[in-house]
Amino acid sequence: MTRSRFPAPLKRAIAYLFVGGWSAFSVFFVLWVILASLKKNRDLFGSPWTFPAEPAFGNYVKTWVASRFGDYFLNSLLVVSVSVAALLLVSVPAAYVLSRGRFRGREALSSFLAFGMGVPIPLLFVPLFVIMATLRLADTLTGLTIVYVALSIPFTIYVLEGFFSSLPSELESAAIIDGCSDFQVFRYVMLPLAVPGIATVAILNFVGLWNEYQLSLVLINSPENRTLSLGIYSLITSMQYSGGDWAGLFAGVTIVMVPTIALFVILSERMISGITMGGVK
């Protein structure tokens, strides 16, 4: 067995340096975007690295009202919230059954769902659009929600399977001995223990769907049904003909970023604990 040529303290220092540098860069980028959104266009190009002398909060008002980001924000919040709730309602019981149940075809079904994570999304654009158009759900928030839920199920079940598998089976056996039914074991014993894992997949799916762009671009055409990602796209497109309101664009980007950053800050500890426990698989 060969020894590593680098001592452990040096490797740890290099790892901390890399992670710290990447974190500092990410924080700097986020702060710069927020500061840029508070500048006027002439100040943004004249002194891009300085603090705004007079914060232009009107950029947010203009983006929220004139560019209809208020409507887009509500559309995204509605679609993503309903999608995550429906996704958990379907995936949590399914993951529990696939991880703790013993029946023929369980491993094949788990493998089939895991295979779904490897399907490239662009390959599904045409069939999804045809199906949604046939069901008269194209260009609707309902249709977009259904697609989000369907395509997020494989990843969610895969993560939750690993989490449920890491829970001790002795608790399940003790509950059965005490007279609990299978549903009661799931509802009163396993489900409370799975809260960190459920919170983890809820956060990951919320962030992923909040920033999703390709599917909404294919399925949504009407301006009143646009999500925030499509709102950013329409704002960039309009800049080609209006002279370029870069400060307004950065205000729109900030509106998109703030909810996900706040979610991570509030629930990061619970999410990390859920990822750690689910990693036992």
N, C-alpha and C positions, 0 to 999 in steps of 0.2 A: 504493500500500500504506500503510494507516494505522498509525500507531504506537499502542502501548498508552499510556493516560494514566498508568499506574502504572509506576514504574521496576522493573527486575528484582529488586534487593535487597529492595524493599518487598513485592513479591509473594511472594518466597521467605520473608520473615519472617512474612507472614500465613499461608502454608501451614504453616510450622513451628509457629506458634502454634496453629493449628487442630488439627494432628495431635498436638502435645504435650498440648493440653488434653483431647482425646478419649482419649488414652492414659492420662493421669492419672485421668480419670473412671472408665475401665474398671478400672484397678488399684485405685482406691479402692473401687469397688463389690465387686470380688472379695474384697478384704481385709475389708470390712465384713461380708460374708456369712460368711466364715470365723470372724471374731470373734463374730458373733451366734450361730453354732452352738456356741460354747463358753460361752454364758451360760445362766443359768436364766431361765425365762419372766418372772418378776417383775423381774429385772434388765434383761431385754431391753426391756421397756416403760418401766421406771423410768429407766434411763440408757442409751439406745440408742447413744450416741456415745462411750462410754468403754470402756476395756479391761476384760475380766472380772477381777474381784478373785480369784476362785477358778475356774479353768477347769473347766467341767463336761464332762469327756470321757465321762461316762456317757451324754450325748446320742447319741454315736456308737454306743456299745454297744447302747443301746435301739433305735436306728434299724436297726442292722445285724442284730440278733437278733429283737427283738419285731416290728418292721415288715418283716422278711424281706428287707432290702436286700442281705444276703449272697447269697441265692438269685438275686435280680434282677440283681446285679452279675455273677454267673457266667453267667447267661443272656445278658446283653448282651455280655459278653466273648466267649462262644462264638459267638453269632450274627454279631457284627460282624467278628470275626477270620476266621471261615470265609467270610463274604461278601466281604471285601476280598481274601482269597487267591484265591477262585474268580473274582472279578471281574478281577484282574490276569492270571490264567491265560488267560482268554478275551480280554480287551481288548488286551493288549500285542501278541500276534501279529496280531490283526485290525487294529490301528492301524498296525502296520508295513507290512502288505500294502496297506492303503488309501492310505498316504502314499508308498510307494516303488514299488508295483506299477503296471504299465501293462496294463490289460485293459478290455474293453468293459463299461460300466455302473458303473465305479468311482466316478465323480463322482455318479451318481444314488444309489448306495448310501450314499456319504458324506453327501449331502444328506438322505436318508431318516433316517439315524441322528441328524443334527443336528436334524431336525424333531422327533424324539422328546423332545428337551430342552424343547420348548415345550408339551408336553401337560400340562395341569393334573392333578396327582395325584388330587384329589377326584373327577374324572370316571371314574377307574379303580376306585373302591371297590367298586361293585356287580359289575362283570365279574370283578375279581380274586377277590372273595369266592366268587362262583359257581364259578369255575374251581378254586379251592383246595378248596371243599367237594366238588365232583365228583371230584377226585383224592384226596379224603380227607386233605388236607394242611392244612385249616383248623384253627386252634387248635393248631398245632405249630410248634416252632422251625425245623424243616426247611422247612416252607412259607414261613415268614417270611424265611428265608435266601434261598430261590429268588426270591422277589419282590424283595428288596433287590438281588440281583445283576442281575436282568432290568431293573429300572428305573434302575440306575446305569450300565449299559453305554453309553448314548449320550453322556453327559457325559465319561466316562472315555476313550472312543475319540476324542472330539473334541479333548480336551486333548493326548492322546498323539500324535495325528496331527500337530498343530502342532509338537510337540517333535521327532518323527522327521523332519519336513520340514526342520527347521533344521540337521540333521546334514549334514556335507559328503558329497556323492556320490562324491568322489574316493576316499574310504576304501573304499566299497562296490566301486567299479570295480577298485581295486588288489587287493582280496581275491578277486574273480572271476578276475582275471588270474593270481593265484597258485594257482588251482585249487580254490577253495572253492565248495561248492554253495550254493544259495540259503539253505538252513537254516543252514549253517555261517557264512555272512555275518551272518545275523541273530543266531545264538547267540554267536559269538566276537568280532564286530566292533561291531554296532549295539546289541546289548543292554547290554553294559557301559557304552557311552556314554550310554545312555538312563536310567541309574540315577537321576540327579536328577529327571527327569520322572516316573519310576515312583514314586519316593518322594513326590513332590508329590501325585499323584492318590491314592496310598495314604493319605496324611494327610488330605486333603480328604474322601475317602469315609469314612474311619474316624470323623472328627468328625461328618460329616453323619448317618451311620447310628447313631452312638452317641447322638445327641440326637433321633433320629427318633421321632415320637409318633403321627401319624395312621394310618399303615399298621398299626402294632402294635395300636392301639386297635381297628381294624376286624377284624383277623385273629386276635387273641389274646383268649380269654375266661377260660381257667383261671388261677387265681392262681399256680400253680406254674410257668407258662410266661411270666409277665410279665417285661418288660424294665425297666430303670431308669426310663425315662420314664413307663411305666405305674405303676411303684412310687411315683413322685412324685405322680401323679394320684390313686392310691388313698389316699396319705397325706393329701392335701388334702381328699379326700372324707370320710375318717374324722374329720377335725378338726371337721366340722360337728356331730358327735354326741359328741365326747370333750372338748370345752372348749377346744380349740385349743393343740396343742403346737407353737408356732412355733419354738422352739429345735430340736426334733427335725426339723422341716421344713427348717430351714437346714442341719442336719447332712446330711440327704438330698441337698440341692442341692449341698453341698460334695463329697459322694461322687461325684456325677455330673460335677462340674466338674474335679476334680483330674486324672483321666487325660488329658483333652483338653489341659489347660494344660501338663501335664508333657510331652506329646507335642510340642506347639508349641515349648516351650523347648528340648527336646533336638534337634529336627530342623528348627528354623526356618531355619537358614542353608541347608541343603540344599534346603528347599522354595522359598525365595526364588530360589535359583539356577535351579531347575527352571522356575519361573514365568517368569523373565526370558528363558531360552533358548527356552522354548516360545512366548513372545510374538512371535517373529520372524514367525510365520504371520500 
